[in-house]
């Protein structure tokens, strides 16, 4: 299987008088949702679709709780999750408080199988 790509034109934001340049962009060919994934998993295991969904919902719940307490959550081949915050600067370390935080995000780092997948991808130009 090959990841479909298209050519997308971009201008130089620093010098708009330069000609357009074209860059490859991956094209999504569809969406697989939780119902479809749990159906596929249930056909390849002894679990029912409902069991698979219950495991996923429970996993999300427990990952959320672990992240809220400051833990990094490592899920083997799946990867790891952790909280990251952005904020404003203070002149001294003592002045830094929760008021400095402007946003938070969840950082995902892919596991070894996903990293290997990325290294071995094949691409196909879509017209």
N, C-alpha and C positions, 0 to 999 in steps of 0.2 A: 504494500500500500504506500501511496505517495501523498504527501501534504500538498494540496493545491496552492499555487501562488499566483499573484497578479502583479503587474507593474503599476506603481503609483507615483504620480508626479509631485515633486516638492520643490518649492523655491528656497533660496538661501535667505534665512531670516535676517542675516547681517547685511547682505548686499542683494536687494531685490532686483537689481538690473541684470544680474547673472541669469543665464537661461535656465529653464527648468531641468531638473535631474530626475531620473527615474530609479526607484528603489523597489526591491521585492517586498511583498506583504503576503502573509498567510491568509487564506480565505477559509472561513468556517463553512463546512458543508452541511451542518445541521446541529441539532441539540439532542443529547441523550439525557433524560431526566432520571430522578431517583426511582420512579416506578419501573422504567425500562432496565436500569441497572439491577434493581432487586430481582426482577424477573429473570434476567440473564444469570445472576448469581445463584438463584434458587434452582435453575435447571442444571447447574454444574456442581451442586452440593446437596446435602440432605436437608437443608434449611428451607422453610417455606418463604414466600415473598414477605409475609408479615413478620416473620422472624428476622429477616435481613433488614427490613425497615426499622424494627425495634432496636437492632444492634447499632445502626447508623445514628438514629436519634439519641440513643444513650451515649454513643461515642461523642457526638457533638456536645451534649450536655456536660459530660465529664471533662472534655477538652476545655470548654468555656470556663468551668470552675477552676481548673488548674491554671489557666492563663490569668484569671483574675487574682490569683494569689502569687503571681510573679514567677511561676514555673515555666520552663521550656518544656514543650511536649514533643518527645521523639517517638515516631511511629515506624521505626525500622525502614523498610523499603519505600514506604509512603512519603516519608520526610519528616520535617519538624516545624513546629509553630512556636512563635513567641510574640510578646507585645513589644511594640516600639512606640515611643512618644516623640513629638516635636514640640518645641517651645521657644520662648523668648529668652534672651540672655540677661544675666544679672552681673553686676560688677564684682560681687564676691560670692563665694560658695554659700555663705550663711544666708544670703538674700534669696536663694533659689527656693521656691515653694511650689505647691500644686497650682498656684495662680499663674505660674510661668508656662504651664502646659497648654498648648493651643490645639493639639489633635493627637489622636492615637490610632495606630493601625496594627494589624496582625501581619507579621512577617512569616512567609512560608518559604522553606528551603526544601527543594525536592530531594528525595532519597536516592540511593544508588541506582535503582532500576530506572527511575525517571531521568536521571542524568545520563545513563547509558542510552536510553531511548533518544534523547536529544542529540547525542553524538552520532547516532546511526540513522537519523531520519533521511528519507529520500523525498525529493520534491518533483513536482510536475507543473509546468506552466499552464495555467488555465486561460483560455482566450475569451 
